Amino acid sequence: GQQVMQIPQYQHVQEGEDFTTYCNSSTTLSNIQWYKQRPGGHPVFLIQLVKSGEVKKQKRLTFQFGEAKKNSSLHITATQTTDVGTYFCAATYNFNKFYFGSGTKLNVKP
Amino acid sequence: DVKVTQSSRYLVKRTGEKVFLECVQDMDHENMFWYRQDPGLGLRLIYFSYDVKMKEKGDIPEGYSVSREKKERFSLILESASTNQTSMYLCASQGGNSPLHFGNGTRLTVT
Protein backbone atom coordinates (compact mmCIF):
# COMPACT_ATOMS: atom_id res chain seq x y z
CA GLY A 1 0.00 0.00 0.00
CA GLN A 2 0.90 3.64 -0.02
CA GLN A 3 3.40 4.83 2.54
CA VAL A 4 3.57 8.02 4.51
CA MET A 5 6.84 8.57 6.35
CA GLN A 6 6.67 10.59 9.54
CA ILE A 7 9.60 11.87 11.60
CA PRO A 8 10.77 12.04 14.28
CA GLN A 9 9.37 9.06 16.13
CA TYR A 10 9.88 10.72 19.53
CA GLN A 11 10.52 14.25 20.70
CA HIS A 12 11.24 15.37 24.24
CA VAL A 13 11.13 19.11 24.83
CA GLN A 14 11.21 21.49 27.74
CA GLU A 15 8.00 23.41 28.24
CA GLY A 16 8.18 26.58 26.20
CA GLU A 17 10.33 25.08 23.43
CA ASP A 18 9.03 24.61 19.91
CA PHE A 19 8.17 21.28 18.29
CA THR A 20 7.84 20.15 14.67
CA THR A 21 6.81 16.86 13.09
CA TYR A 22 7.08 16.09 9.37
CA CYS A 23 5.29 13.80 6.96
CA ASN A 24 6.51 12.83 3.52
CA SER A 25 5.06 10.85 0.65
CA SER A 26 6.70 9.72 -2.58
CA THR A 27 3.47 10.35 -4.50
CA THR A 28 1.11 13.30 -4.69
CA LEU A 29 -1.56 13.42 -2.02
CA SER A 30 -5.20 14.38 -2.44
CA ASN A 31 -5.19 15.90 1.01
CA ILE A 32 -3.61 15.43 4.40
CA GLN A 33 -5.14 15.41 7.85
CA TRP A 34 -3.55 15.72 11.27
CA TYR A 35 -4.70 13.93 14.39
CA LYS A 36 -3.68 14.04 18.03
CA GLN A 37 -3.87 11.07 20.37
CA ARG A 38 -3.55 11.77 24.08
CA PRO A 39 -2.08 8.99 26.24
CA GLY A 40 -4.76 6.32 26.72
CA GLY A 41 -7.06 8.01 24.22
CA HIS A 42 -8.01 7.68 20.59
CA PRO A 43 -6.91 9.88 17.67
CA VAL A 44 -8.82 13.13 17.42
CA PHE A 45 -8.96 15.22 14.26
CA LEU A 46 -7.07 18.50 14.29
CA ILE A 47 -7.12 19.84 10.73
CA GLN A 48 -7.24 19.04 7.03
CA LEU A 49 -5.07 20.57 4.30
CA VAL A 50 -6.15 20.34 0.69
CA LYS A 51 -4.47 23.02 -1.40
CA SER A 52 -0.89 23.13 -2.58
CA GLY A 53 1.18 25.40 -0.30
CA GLU A 54 -1.66 25.77 2.18
CA VAL A 55 -0.88 27.07 5.68
CA LYS A 56 -3.38 26.93 8.51
CA LYS A 57 -3.07 28.02 12.12
CA GLN A 58 -4.84 26.98 15.27
CA LYS A 59 -3.57 29.11 18.16
CA ARG A 60 0.02 27.85 18.72
CA LEU A 61 -0.23 25.15 16.03
CA THR A 62 0.80 25.83 12.43
CA PHE A 63 0.12 23.30 9.68
CA GLN A 64 1.70 23.41 6.23
CA PHE A 65 1.12 21.49 3.03
CA GLY A 66 3.97 21.42 0.54
CA GLU A 67 3.80 23.00 -2.89
CA ALA A 68 4.01 19.60 -4.56
CA LYS A 69 1.46 18.13 -2.14
CA LYS A 70 3.92 15.44 -1.10
CA ASN A 71 4.85 16.67 2.35
CA SER A 72 3.36 18.38 5.36
CA SER A 73 4.43 19.64 8.74
CA LEU A 74 2.91 20.50 12.10
CA HIS A 75 4.70 23.08 14.21
CA ILE A 76 3.85 23.90 17.82
CA THR A 77 5.17 27.16 19.22
CA ALA A 78 6.02 27.38 22.93
CA THR A 79 4.86 23.90 23.92
CA GLN A 80 2.77 23.34 27.02
CA THR A 81 2.23 20.17 29.04
CA THR A 82 -1.24 19.91 27.52
CA ASP A 83 0.45 19.30 24.14
CA VAL A 84 1.68 15.89 25.28
CA GLY A 85 0.53 13.06 23.03
CA THR A 86 1.18 11.41 19.71
CA TYR A 87 0.63 13.39 16.53
CA PHE A 88 -0.29 11.54 13.35
CA CYS A 89 -0.62 12.64 9.78
CA ALA A 90 -3.10 10.79 7.59
CA ALA A 91 -2.98 11.02 3.83
CA THR A 92 -5.50 10.16 1.17
CA TYR A 93 -4.41 9.39 -2.38
CA ASN A 94 -7.75 8.48 -3.87
CA PHE A 95 -11.20 7.56 -2.72
CA ASN A 96 -11.45 7.61 1.04
CA LYS A 97 -8.61 5.33 2.01
CA PHE A 98 -6.60 6.97 4.79
CA TYR A 99 -2.94 6.07 5.29
CA PHE A 100 -1.39 7.06 8.60
CA GLY A 101 2.17 7.99 9.37
CA SER A 102 3.83 6.15 12.24
CA GLY A 103 3.28 9.11 14.55
CA THR A 104 5.48 11.43 16.60
CA LYS A 105 5.25 11.02 20.33
CA LEU A 106 5.73 14.36 22.08
CA ASN A 107 6.75 14.58 25.71
CA VAL A 108 6.88 18.00 27.37
CA LYS A 109 8.85 18.45 30.59
CA PRO A 110 7.46 21.14 32.89
CA ASP B 1 -21.51 15.03 17.90
CA VAL B 2 -20.47 11.84 16.13
CA LYS B 3 -20.36 8.81 18.33
CA VAL B 4 -18.42 5.67 17.42
CA THR B 5 -18.87 2.92 19.95
CA GLN B 6 -16.72 -0.15 20.24
CA SER B 7 -18.29 -2.96 22.20
CA SER B 8 -15.35 -3.80 24.45
CA ARG B 9 -12.50 -1.75 25.90
CA TYR B 10 -10.45 -4.79 26.88
CA LEU B 11 -10.61 -8.39 25.67
CA VAL B 12 -8.56 -11.43 26.56
CA LYS B 13 -8.87 -14.43 24.27
CA ARG B 14 -7.05 -17.70 23.80
CA THR B 15 -5.14 -18.78 20.73
CA GLY B 16 -7.45 -20.38 18.19
CA GLU B 17 -10.63 -18.69 19.42
CA LYS B 18 -12.94 -16.86 17.05
CA VAL B 19 -13.12 -13.23 18.09
CA PHE B 20 -15.70 -10.60 17.16
CA LEU B 21 -15.01 -6.90 17.57
CA GLU B 22 -18.08 -4.74 17.10
CA CYS B 23 -18.31 -1.10 16.10
CA VAL B 24 -21.40 1.09 15.81
CA GLN B 25 -21.66 4.68 14.56
CA ASP B 26 -24.62 7.02 14.84
CA MET B 27 -23.98 9.52 12.03
CA ASP B 28 -25.16 7.60 8.98
CA HIS B 29 -21.60 7.60 7.62
CA GLU B 30 -20.97 5.62 4.45
CA ASN B 31 -17.40 4.68 5.27
CA MET B 32 -16.16 2.62 8.18
CA PHE B 33 -12.65 1.42 8.95
CA TRP B 34 -10.76 -0.99 11.14
CA TYR B 35 -7.18 -0.15 12.13
CA ARG B 36 -4.74 -1.80 14.45
CA GLN B 37 -2.25 0.28 16.39
CA ASP B 38 1.11 -1.04 17.52
CA PRO B 39 3.99 0.94 19.05
CA GLY B 40 6.22 2.47 16.40
CA LEU B 41 3.98 1.33 13.54
CA GLY B 42 1.21 3.90 13.73
CA LEU B 43 -2.24 2.93 12.57
CA ARG B 44 -2.40 0.24 9.94
CA LEU B 45 -5.55 -0.29 7.92
CA ILE B 46 -7.00 -3.80 8.11
CA TYR B 47 -10.26 -3.41 6.19
CA PHE B 48 -12.66 -0.69 5.24
CA SER B 49 -16.21 -0.57 3.98
CA TYR B 50 -17.78 2.12 1.81
CA ASP B 51 -21.33 0.78 1.87
CA VAL B 52 -23.47 -1.96 3.29
CA LYS B 53 -22.12 -5.38 2.31
CA MET B 54 -19.16 -3.71 0.56
CA LYS B 55 -15.63 -4.14 1.83
CA GLU B 56 -12.08 -3.61 0.69
CA LYS B 57 -8.84 -4.96 2.04
CA GLY B 58 -6.44 -2.60 3.66
CA ASP B 59 -2.72 -3.15 4.10
CA ILE B 60 -2.85 -6.03 6.60
CA PRO B 61 -6.04 -8.09 6.03
CA GLU B 62 -4.47 -11.50 6.61
CA GLY B 63 -6.09 -13.34 9.50
CA TYR B 64 -9.08 -10.98 9.57
CA SER B 65 -12.49 -10.70 7.96
CA VAL B 66 -15.24 -8.12 8.27
CA SER B 67 -18.97 -7.88 8.07
CA ARG B 68 -21.20 -4.92 7.31
CA GLU B 69 -24.83 -6.01 7.21
CA LYS B 70 -26.18 -2.65 8.38
CA LYS B 71 -24.88 0.81 7.66
CA GLU B 72 -24.24 1.68 11.28
CA ARG B 73 -22.37 -1.49 12.23
CA PHE B 74 -18.99 -2.79 11.12
CA SER B 75 -17.61 -5.98 12.66
CA LEU B 76 -14.06 -7.25 12.64
CA ILE B 77 -13.63 -11.01 12.91
CA LEU B 78 -10.53 -12.92 13.85
CA GLU B 79 -11.28 -16.40 12.56
CA SER B 80 -8.62 -18.08 14.69
CA ALA B 81 -6.88 -15.67 17.03
CA SER B 82 -3.11 -15.81 17.26
CA THR B 83 -0.69 -14.14 19.67
CA ASN B 84 0.58 -11.79 16.95
CA GLN B 85 -2.90 -10.30 16.79
CA THR B 86 -2.48 -8.91 20.30
CA SER B 87 -2.94 -5.20 19.67
CA MET B 88 -5.10 -2.10 20.04
CA TYR B 89 -7.94 -2.14 17.51
CA LEU B 90 -9.50 1.14 16.47
CA CYS B 91 -12.72 1.53 14.53
CA ALA B 92 -13.47 4.76 12.65
CA SER B 93 -16.30 6.15 10.58
CA GLN B 94 -16.30 8.88 7.96
CA GLY B 95 -18.77 10.43 5.58
CA GLY B 96 -18.72 13.08 2.87
CA ASN B 97 -15.82 15.45 3.51
CA SER B 98 -15.72 14.81 7.22
CA PRO B 99 -12.58 13.55 8.97
CA LEU B 100 -12.27 10.16 10.59
CA HIS B 101 -14.11 9.75 13.88
CA PHE B 102 -12.62 7.06 16.08
CA GLY B 103 -14.02 4.84 18.76
CA ASN B 104 -12.22 4.44 22.08
CA GLY B 105 -10.45 1.30 20.92
CA THR B 106 -10.38 -2.32 22.01
CA ARG B 107 -7.20 -3.65 23.55
CA LEU B 108 -7.09 -7.31 22.61
CA THR B 109 -4.73 -9.74 24.28
CA VAL B 110 -4.39 -13.23 22.81
CA THR B 111 -2.74 -15.74 25.14
Interface residues (C-beta under 8 A of the other chain):
Chain A: G1 Q6 Q9 Q33 Y35 G41 H42 P43 V44 F45 Q48 F88 A90 F95 N96 K97 F98 Y99 F100 G101 S102 G103
Chain B: N31 F33 Y35 G40 L41 G42 L43 R44 L45 F48 Y50 E56 G58 D59 L90 Q94 P99 L100 H101 F102 G103 N104 G105
